[in-house]
Amino acid sequence: MQRIKRHIAVCLLLIAAFAGTGCGAVPAGTSPAPVPAEAVSQSPEAASHSPQEPNAVPQDEPVEDDEHAARNAVLVAYFSATGTTRGVAERIAALTGADLAEILPAQPYTSEDLNYHDRSTRASAEQSTPDARPEIANEISFDGYTTIFLGYPIWWGQAPRILDTFVESHVFTGLTVIPFCTSGSSDIGQSDDSLAALAGSGTWLQGRRFPGDVSVDELRSWISEIGLSNTEKALCLRINETLVSVDWEESESVDALIGLVSSAPLTIRMSGYGGFEQVGPLGTSLPRNDTQTTTHAGDIVLYSGDQFVVFYGSNTWAYTLLGKITDMPASELEKLLSSSDVTVILSLE
Ligand SMILES: Cc1cc2nc3c(=O)[nH]c(=O)nc-3n(C[C@H](O)[C@H](O)[C@H](O)COP(=O)(O)O)c2cc1C
């Protein structure tokens, strides 16, 4: 087992620099964590919908191929008794394109169990018993992963004993482990070192404590600091193999989109709607911030949280703006998008 400090970790984890491709202004770097995904809407009939609807929403589920079924290289494993660490874990996963796995106690913690005003209640009693090993209900496999973010709340200055159960029942050899925790105010203290010692294998980086409301920007810069980001990669959009330049928004939605395509391109078969847009399924929901918008040719929006829409005309509805195509005259865009057979490919290059 190795314990290495963050600055060394940067060197170990730093992804080889990529030449910029000029695909578009990209607000955020993200992890190279593979998220193989190919979302392909299935049938042209998917575009049929009520004329009252503002957008075509293909009803078919995205087709998942073998690549989509493949595992990511980064896993965010976490324990969360009251949801705070879960929220941070979800943000880390969105930024890195990682898989998420929750460590579930065989006997869930009740609010009485968590009452730290009474030192005799379960959580406090476990913390004062160094060899307490609460049972875990679920299996979490490390197969195919190279990096594990390990999240937990601080209980009486330590990681909950269920983390001891977790690290003692897993082999971390060959893995890089990045501990993180949430707490009311305490720092991570020795909790990351203690877990590393109990694990006895793996390369453990220095852990970090976050408040529950830590911003995406702060998490992004931490992830970048530890070398899992690659800010030189650009989010690229191809429409029927034509690379178009996009000015992407700086938003949680775009961060999540970057996470989604961070290791493998995402192909979306689009459906035309209304003579003003092409729409297709992302295969997953992204964070949304819908606002009533009148779109223009070249606008790229998220509709209904999980639909990727590119406009070559105008419509008014509540969307989340993702970006704007910058280098294509409206007439050319219309030619490209008004066809009945449009495929969009999103990739990090
Ligand atoms: C039994 C217990 C002990 C705690 N001890 C501490 C502590 O020592 N320091 C601290 O800052 N917060 C402490 N907290 C607060 C939690 O660390 C904090 O609320 C955390 O974000 C909860 O994460 P979760 O919602 O993912 O379970 C404690 C909470 C519990 C239930």
The ligand as a MOL file (V3000), in Angstrom:
LIG
                    3D

  0  0  0     0  0            999 V3000
M  V30 BEGIN CTAB
M  V30 COUNTS 31 33 0 0 0
M  V30 BEGIN ATOM
M  V30 1 C -22.9230 10.2080 14.7900 0
M  V30 2 C -22.4970 11.4590 14.1210 0
M  V30 3 C -21.3160 12.0570 14.4760 0
M  V30 4 C -20.8900 13.2270 13.8240 0
M  V30 5 N -19.6940 13.7700 14.1610 0
M  V30 6 C -19.2690 14.8770 13.5360 0
M  V30 7 C -18.0050 15.4360 13.8410 0
M  V30 8 O -17.2420 14.9170 14.6660 0
M  V30 9 N -17.6420 16.5780 13.2190 0
M  V30 10 C -18.4500 17.1950 12.3020 0
M  V30 11 O -18.0750 18.2180 11.7760 0
M  V30 12 N -19.6490 16.6620 11.9690 0
M  V30 13 C -20.0800 15.5180 12.5430 0
M  V30 14 N -21.2590 14.9710 12.2000 0
M  V30 15 C -22.0620 15.5960 11.1350 0
M  V30 16 C -21.8420 14.8640 9.7880 0
M  V30 17 O -20.4700 14.6430 9.5340 0
M  V30 18 C -22.3940 15.6690 8.6220 0
M  V30 19 O -23.7320 16.0140 8.8620 0
M  V30 20 C -22.2690 14.9070 7.3280 0
M  V30 21 O -22.2450 15.8210 6.2390 0
M  V30 22 C -23.3920 13.9220 7.1060 0
M  V30 23 O -23.1950 13.2350 5.8960 0
M  V30 24 P -24.2910 12.2410 5.2930 0
M  V30 25 O -25.5590 13.0370 5.1290 0
M  V30 26 O -23.7280 11.8250 3.9900 0
M  V30 27 O -24.4670 11.1260 6.2490 0
M  V30 28 C -21.7050 13.8120 12.8250 0
M  V30 29 C -22.9100 13.1990 12.4830 0
M  V30 30 C -23.2970 12.0370 13.1120 0
M  V30 31 C -24.5970 11.3830 12.7030 0
M  V30 END ATOM
M  V30 BEGIN BOND
M  V30 1 1 1 2
M  V30 2 1 2 3
M  V30 3 2 2 30
M  V30 4 2 3 4
M  V30 5 1 4 5
M  V30 6 1 4 28
M  V30 7 2 5 6
M  V30 8 1 6 7
M  V30 9 1 6 13
M  V30 10 2 7 8
M  V30 11 1 7 9
M  V30 12 1 9 10
M  V30 13 2 10 11
M  V30 14 1 10 12
M  V30 15 2 12 13
M  V30 16 1 13 14
M  V30 17 1 14 15
M  V30 18 1 14 28
M  V30 19 1 15 16
M  V30 20 1 16 17
M  V30 21 1 16 18
M  V30 22 1 18 19
M  V30 23 1 18 20
M  V30 24 1 20 21
M  V30 25 1 20 22
M  V30 26 1 22 23
M  V30 27 1 23 24
M  V30 28 2 24 25
M  V30 29 1 24 26
M  V30 30 1 24 27
M  V30 31 2 28 29
M  V30 32 1 29 30
M  V30 33 1 30 31
M  V30 END BOND
M  V30 END CTAB
M  END
